[in-house]
Amino acid sequence: KPLVRIIRMRKVPFIDSTGIHNLETLIKSSQEEGIHVVLSGVKENVRAMIVNAGIGRLVGDDHICSHISQAVVLANSLTGEVAGEPLDFQHS
């Protein structure tokens, strides 16, 4: 089982209520399984919408990253990985 799930959102130009609901469901089910969720590549307009919808409080504002490299650094710190060792994460 993964310790961290990175959701890559770089190709998401906007998000509607259905997308927010699905994202919230994924985050809650992951957290129930003890899996941290990190969002990466989140565009500013999408970030504003998901934060406004409460996703920032749910996942943690610091878990919403603008680039995959930030997300991987955060994921490594969450799992206690030693610097330099690659993190195995699922592409979404």
DSSP file (Angstrom, degrees, kcal/mol; ACC not computed):
  #  RESIDUE AA STRUCTURE BP1 BP2  ACC     N-H-->O    O-->H-N    N-H-->O    O-->H-N    TCO  KAPPA ALPHA  PHI   PSI    X-CA   Y-CA   Z-CA
    1    1 A K              0   0    0      0, 0.0     2,-0.1     0, 0.0     0, 0.0   0.000 360.0 360.0 360.0 136.5    0.0    0.0    0.0
    2    2 A P        -     0   0    0      0, 0.0     3,-0.1     0, 0.0    87,-0.1  -0.381 360.0-152.2 -71.6 152.5    1.4    3.5   -0.8
    3    3 A L  S    S+     0   0    0      1,-0.3    33,-2.7    32,-0.1     2,-0.4   0.729  84.5  29.1 -89.8 -28.3    2.1    5.9    2.0
    4    4 A V  E     -a   36   0A   0     84,-0.2     2,-0.5    31,-0.2    86,-0.4  -0.995  64.6-157.8-135.6 138.5    1.5    8.9   -0.3
    5    5 A R  E     -a   37   0A   0     31,-3.1    33,-2.4    -2,-0.4     2,-0.6  -0.972  11.0-158.8-116.7 116.2   -0.7    9.4   -3.3
    6    6 A I  E     -a   38   0A   0     -2,-0.5     2,-0.7    84,-0.4    86,-0.2  -0.855   3.5-157.7 -96.0 120.6    0.4   12.2   -5.6
    7    7 A I  E     -a   39   0A   0     31,-2.9    33,-2.8    -2,-0.6     2,-0.6  -0.879  10.4-147.1 -99.5 112.1   -2.5   13.5   -7.8
    8    8 A R  E     +a   40   0A   0     -2,-0.7    33,-0.2    31,-0.2     3,-0.2  -0.706  26.0 168.0 -85.6 119.7   -1.0   15.2  -10.9
    9    9 A M    >   +     0   0    0     31,-3.4     3,-1.9    -2,-0.6    34,-0.4   0.088  35.2 118.7-118.7  20.3   -3.3   18.0  -12.0
   10   10 A R  T 3  S+     0   0    0      1,-0.3    -1,-0.1    30,-0.1    31,-0.1   0.752  79.5  48.4 -63.8 -23.6   -1.1   19.8  -14.4
   11   11 A K  T 3  S+     0   0    0     -3,-0.2    -1,-0.3    32,-0.0    -2,-0.1   0.173  84.6 104.3-102.1  17.8   -3.6   19.2  -17.3
   12   12 A V    <   +     0   0    0     -3,-1.9    31,-0.4    29,-0.3    34,-0.2  -0.856  42.1 176.7-100.2 102.7   -6.6   20.3  -15.3
   13   13 A P        -     0   0    0      0, 0.0     2,-0.3     0, 0.0    -1,-0.2   0.731  68.9  -4.2 -80.4 -21.3   -7.5   23.8  -16.7
   14   14 A F        -     0   0    0     31,-0.1     2,-0.4    32,-0.1    32,-0.1  -0.971  62.5-142.8-160.1 165.5  -10.7   24.1  -14.5
   15   15 A I        -     0   0    0     -2,-0.3     2,-0.1    30,-0.1    -3,-0.0  -0.998  11.5-161.9-140.6 135.0  -12.7   22.1  -12.0
   16   16 A D     >  -     0   0    0     -2,-0.4     4,-2.5     1,-0.0     5,-0.2  -0.405  44.3 -85.0-105.0-175.0  -16.5   22.0  -11.5
   17   17 A S  H  > S+     0   0    0      1,-0.2     4,-2.4     2,-0.2     5,-0.1   0.841 127.7  52.9 -63.3 -33.9  -18.6   20.8   -8.6
   18   18 A T  H  > S+     0   0    0      2,-0.2     4,-2.6     1,-0.2    -1,-0.2   0.926 110.5  47.4 -66.1 -44.2  -18.5   17.2   -9.8
   19   19 A G  H  > S+     0   0    0      2,-0.2     4,-2.4     1,-0.2    -2,-0.2   0.902 112.4  49.4 -62.6 -41.3  -14.7   17.3  -10.0
   20   20 A I  H  X S+     0   0    0     -4,-2.5     4,-2.6     2,-0.2    -2,-0.2   0.915 111.4  49.6 -63.8 -43.0  -14.4   18.8   -6.6
   21   21 A H  H  X S+     0   0    0     -4,-2.4     4,-2.5     2,-0.2    -2,-0.2   0.932 112.4  47.1 -61.8 -46.0  -16.8   16.1   -5.2
   22   22 A N  H  X S+     0   0    0     -4,-2.6     4,-2.3     2,-0.2    -2,-0.2   0.891 112.7  49.5 -63.7 -39.8  -14.7   13.3   -6.8
   23   23 A L  H  X S+     0   0    0     -4,-2.4     4,-2.5     2,-0.2    -1,-0.2   0.918 111.1  49.7 -64.3 -43.9  -11.5   14.8   -5.5
   24   24 A E  H  X S+     0   0    0     -4,-2.6     4,-2.6     2,-0.2    -2,-0.2   0.907 110.7  50.0 -61.2 -42.7  -12.9   15.1   -2.0
   25   25 A T  H  X S+     0   0    0     -4,-2.5     4,-2.5     2,-0.2     5,-0.2   0.918 111.4  48.6 -62.5 -44.3  -14.1   11.5   -2.1
   26   26 A L  H  X S+     0   0    0     -4,-2.3     4,-2.3     2,-0.2    -2,-0.2   0.913 112.7  48.3 -61.6 -43.7  -10.6   10.3   -3.3
   27   27 A I  H  X S+     0   0    0     -4,-2.5     4,-2.7     2,-0.2    -2,-0.2   0.935 113.0  47.0 -64.3 -46.6   -8.9   12.3   -0.5
   28   28 A K  H  X S+     0   0    0     -4,-2.6     4,-2.2     1,-0.2    -2,-0.2   0.914 113.5  47.3 -64.1 -42.9  -11.3   11.0    2.2
   29   29 A S  H  X S+     0   0    0     -4,-2.5     4,-1.1    -5,-0.2    -1,-0.2   0.890 113.1  49.7 -66.9 -36.9  -11.0    7.4    1.1
   30   30 A S  H ><>S+     0   0    0     -4,-2.3     5,-2.8    -5,-0.2     3,-0.5   0.933 110.9  49.2 -64.1 -45.6   -7.2    7.7    0.9
   31   31 A Q  H ><5S+     0   0    0     -4,-2.7     3,-1.5     1,-0.2    -2,-0.2   0.867 106.0  56.6 -63.8 -36.1   -7.0    9.3    4.4
   32   32 A E  H 3<5S+     0   0    0     -4,-2.2    -1,-0.2     1,-0.3    -2,-0.2   0.809 107.9  49.3 -63.4 -28.2   -9.2    6.5    5.8
   33   33 A E  T <<5S-     0   0    0     -4,-1.1    -1,-0.3    -3,-0.5    -2,-0.2   0.394 123.5-107.6 -88.7   1.7   -6.6    4.0    4.5
   34   34 A G  T < 5S+     0   0    0     -3,-1.5     2,-0.5     1,-0.3    -3,-0.2   0.719  74.1 139.9  79.8  21.4   -3.8    6.1    6.1
   35   35 A I      < -     0   0    0     -5,-2.8    -1,-0.3    -6,-0.1   -31,-0.2  -0.872  48.3-135.5-103.4 126.6   -2.5    7.4    2.8
   36   36 A H  E     -a    4   0A   0    -33,-2.7   -31,-3.1    -2,-0.5     2,-0.5  -0.515  17.7-145.1 -73.0 145.3   -1.4   11.1    2.5
   37   37 A V  E     -a    5   0A   0    -33,-0.2     2,-0.4    22,-0.2   -31,-0.2  -0.964  16.7-177.5-116.7 131.4   -2.6   12.9   -0.6
   38   38 A V  E     -a    6   0A   0    -33,-2.4   -31,-2.9    -2,-0.5     2,-0.5  -0.996  14.7-149.1-125.7 130.1   -0.6   15.6   -2.3
   39   39 A L  E     -ab   7  64A   0     24,-3.1    26,-3.4    -2,-0.4     2,-0.3  -0.851  19.5-170.0 -98.5 131.9   -1.9   17.5   -5.3
   40   40 A S  E     +a    8   0A   0    -33,-2.8   -31,-3.4    -2,-0.5    26,-0.2  -0.895  58.3  21.4-124.8 154.9    0.7   18.6   -7.9
   41   41 A G  S    S+     0   0    0     -2,-0.3     2,-0.5     1,-0.2   -29,-0.3   0.769  74.7 170.0  68.2  27.2    0.7   20.9  -10.9
   42   42 A V        -     0   0    0     23,-2.1    -1,-0.2    -3,-0.2   -32,-0.1  -0.601  28.5-135.5 -78.6 120.4   -2.3   22.8   -9.6
   43   43 A K     >  -     0   0    0     -2,-0.5     4,-3.0   -31,-0.4     3,-0.2  -0.379  22.8-110.9 -71.0 153.4   -3.0   25.9  -11.6
   44   44 A E  H  > S+     0   0    0      1,-0.2     4,-2.4     2,-0.2     5,-0.2   0.869 116.5  49.1 -56.9 -42.4   -3.8   29.1   -9.7
   45   45 A N  H  > S+     0   0    0      2,-0.2     4,-1.6     1,-0.2    -1,-0.2   0.886 114.3  45.7 -68.0 -36.3   -7.5   29.3  -10.8
   46   46 A V  H  > S+     0   0    0     -3,-0.2     4,-2.7     2,-0.2     5,-0.3   0.902 111.2  53.4 -69.7 -41.5   -8.0   25.6   -9.9
   47   47 A R  H  X S+     0   0    0     -4,-3.0     4,-2.7     1,-0.2     5,-0.3   0.926 107.4  51.3 -57.6 -45.9   -6.3   26.1   -6.6
   48   48 A A  H  X S+     0   0    0     -4,-2.4     4,-2.3     1,-0.2    -1,-0.2   0.905 111.8  47.4 -59.7 -41.4   -8.6   29.0   -5.7
   49   49 A M  H  X S+     0   0    0     -4,-1.6     4,-1.5     2,-0.2    -2,-0.2   0.915 114.4  44.2 -68.6 -42.9  -11.6   26.9   -6.5
   50   50 A I  H  <>S+     0   0    0     -4,-2.7     5,-2.5     2,-0.2     6,-0.6   0.865 114.6  49.1 -73.6 -33.4  -10.5   23.8   -4.5
   51   51 A V  H ><5S+     0   0    0     -4,-2.7     3,-1.5    -5,-0.3     6,-0.3   0.927 110.6  51.1 -66.5 -43.8   -9.4   25.9   -1.5
   52   52 A N  H 3<5S+     0   0    0     -4,-2.3    -2,-0.2    -5,-0.3    -1,-0.2   0.823 107.5  54.4 -61.0 -31.7  -12.7   27.8   -1.6
   53   53 A A  T 3<5S-     0   0    0     -4,-1.5    -1,-0.3    -5,-0.1    -2,-0.2   0.498 123.4-104.6 -81.9  -4.3  -14.5   24.4   -1.6
   54   54 A G  T <>5S+     0   0    0     -3,-1.5     4,-1.7    -4,-0.3    -3,-0.2   0.475  87.0 122.4  96.8   2.7  -12.7   23.3    1.5
   55   55 A I  H  >XS+     0   0    0     -5,-2.5     4,-3.0     1,-0.2     5,-0.5   0.858  71.9  59.6 -66.0 -33.7  -10.2   20.9   -0.1
   56   56 A G  H  >5S+     0   0    0     -6,-0.6     4,-2.1     1,-0.2    -1,-0.2   0.902 107.4  45.0 -60.6 -41.3   -7.3   22.9    1.4
   57   57 A R  H  45S+     0   0    0     -6,-0.3    -1,-0.2     3,-0.2    -2,-0.2   0.861 115.5  49.1 -68.9 -34.9   -8.6   22.2    4.9
   58   58 A L  H  <5S+     0   0    0     -4,-1.7    -2,-0.2     1,-0.1    -1,-0.2   0.938 127.5  21.0 -70.5 -48.5   -9.2   18.6    4.1
   59   59 A V  H  <5S-     0   0    0     -4,-3.0    -3,-0.2    -5,-0.1   -22,-0.2   0.716 117.6-100.3 -94.2 -24.1   -5.8   17.8    2.5
   60   60 A G    ><< -     0   0    0     -4,-2.1     3,-2.5    -5,-0.5    -3,-0.2   0.330  21.4-111.3 102.0 124.1   -3.8   20.7    4.0
   61   61 A D  G >  S+     0   0    0      1,-0.3     3,-1.4     2,-0.2    -4,-0.1   0.827 118.5  59.3 -55.5 -33.0   -2.9   23.8    2.1
   62   62 A D  G 3  S+     0   0    0      1,-0.3    -1,-0.3    -6,-0.1    -2,-0.1   0.590  94.8  65.6 -73.8  -8.1    0.7   22.8    2.1
   63   63 A H  G <  S+     0   0    0     -3,-2.5   -24,-3.1    -7,-0.2     2,-0.7   0.306  81.9  86.3 -93.7   7.7   -0.3   19.6    0.2
   64   64 A I  B <   -b   39   0A   0     -3,-1.4     2,-0.3   -26,-0.2   -24,-0.2  -0.919  65.7-177.2-109.0 105.6   -1.4   21.6   -2.8
   65   65 A C        -     0   0    0    -26,-3.4   -23,-2.1    -2,-0.7   -24,-0.1  -0.766  32.3-145.9-110.8 148.0    1.8   22.1   -4.9
   66   66 A S  S    S+     0   0    0     -2,-0.3     2,-0.3   -25,-0.2   -26,-0.1   0.645  86.0  32.0 -83.8 -15.1    2.3   24.0   -8.1
   67   67 A H  S  > S-     0   0    0    -28,-0.1     4,-1.7   -26,-0.1     3,-0.5  -0.991  76.0-122.3-145.2 149.9    4.9   21.6   -9.5
   68   68 A I  H  > S+     0   0    0     -2,-0.3     4,-2.6     1,-0.2     5,-0.2   0.829 110.3  61.0 -59.9 -34.4    5.6   17.8   -9.3
   69   69 A S  H  > S+     0   0    0      1,-0.2     4,-1.9     2,-0.2    -1,-0.2   0.902 105.6  47.2 -63.7 -38.7    9.1   18.5   -7.9
   70   70 A Q  H  > S+     0   0    0     -3,-0.5     4,-2.4     2,-0.2    -1,-0.2   0.904 111.6  51.8 -64.7 -40.8    7.6   20.2   -4.8
   71   71 A A  H  X S+     0   0    0     -4,-1.7     4,-2.8     1,-0.2    -2,-0.2   0.891 109.0  49.2 -64.0 -40.7    5.1   17.4   -4.4
   72   72 A V  H  X S+     0   0    0     -4,-2.6     4,-2.7     2,-0.2    -1,-0.2   0.896 110.4  50.7 -67.6 -40.1    7.9   14.7   -4.5
   73   73 A V  H  X S+     0   0    0     -4,-1.9     4,-2.1    -5,-0.2    -2,-0.2   0.937 113.5  45.6 -60.6 -46.1    9.9   16.7   -1.9
   74   74 A L  H  X S+     0   0    0     -4,-2.4     4,-2.3     2,-0.2    -2,-0.2   0.929 112.2  51.0 -62.6 -45.6    6.8   16.9    0.3
   75   75 A A  H  X S+     0   0    0     -4,-2.8     4,-1.7     1,-0.2     6,-0.2   0.907 109.4  50.8 -59.6 -42.3    6.0   13.2   -0.2
   76   76 A N  H  X>S+     0   0    0     -4,-2.7     5,-1.9     1,-0.2     4,-0.9   0.899 110.7  48.6 -62.4 -40.1    9.5   12.2    0.7
   77   77 A S  H  <5S+     0   0    0     -4,-2.1    -1,-0.2     1,-0.2    -2,-0.2   0.864 109.7  53.0 -69.0 -34.1    9.3   14.3    3.9
   78   78 A L  H  <5S+     0   0    0     -4,-2.3    -1,-0.2     1,-0.2    -2,-0.2   0.832 115.3  39.9 -68.3 -31.9    6.0   12.7    4.8
   79   79 A T  H  <5S-     0   0    0     -4,-1.7    -1,-0.2    -5,-0.2    -2,-0.2   0.513 108.5-120.6 -96.3  -5.9    7.3    9.2    4.4
   80   80 A G  T  <5 +     0   0    0     -4,-0.9    -3,-0.2    -3,-0.2    -4,-0.1   0.728  50.0 170.6  74.4  20.7   10.7    9.9    6.1
   81   81 A E      < -     0   0    0     -5,-1.9     2,-0.3    -6,-0.2    -1,-0.2  -0.322  38.3-109.8 -64.3 147.8   12.5    8.9    2.9
   82   82 A V    >   -     0   0    0      1,-0.1     3,-2.0     4,-0.1    -1,-0.1  -0.598  42.7 -96.3 -76.4 137.1   16.3    9.5    2.9
   83   83 A A  T 3  S+     0   0    0     -2,-0.3    -1,-0.1     1,-0.2   -10,-0.0  -0.253 110.2  29.7 -54.5 137.4   17.3   12.3    0.5
   84   84 A G  T 3  S+     0   0    0      1,-0.3    -1,-0.2    -3,-0.1    -2,-0.0   0.140  90.7 109.7  97.9 -19.3   18.4   10.9   -2.8
   85   85 A E  S <  S-     0   0    0     -3,-2.0    -1,-0.3     1,-0.0     2,-0.0  -0.783  73.1-117.9 -89.8 130.3   16.3    7.8   -2.8
   86   86 A P        -     0   0    0      0, 0.0     2,-0.5     0, 0.0    -4,-0.1  -0.347  20.7-129.5 -67.8 145.8   13.5    7.9   -5.3
   87   87 A L        -     0   0    0     -6,-0.1     2,-0.8    -2,-0.0   -11,-0.1  -0.817  13.6-134.9 -94.3 132.2    9.9    7.8   -4.1
   88   88 A D        +     0   0    0     -2,-0.5     2,-0.3     2,-0.0   -84,-0.2  -0.784  38.8 166.5 -87.1 111.7    7.6    5.3   -5.7
   89   89 A F        -     0   0    0     -2,-0.8     2,-0.4   -87,-0.1   -84,-0.1  -0.921  35.9-114.1-130.2 156.4    4.4    7.1   -6.5
   90   90 A Q        -     0   0    0    -86,-0.4   -84,-0.4    -2,-0.3     2,-0.3  -0.704  27.0-128.9 -89.7 134.5    1.3    6.4   -8.6
   91   91 A H              0   0    0     -2,-0.4   -84,-0.1     1,-0.1    -1,-0.0  -0.647 360.0 360.0 -78.9 135.1    0.6    8.6  -11.6
   92   92 A S              0   0    0     -2,-0.3    -1,-0.1   -86,-0.2   -85,-0.1   0.325 360.0 360.0-132.5 360.0   -2.9    9.9  -11.7
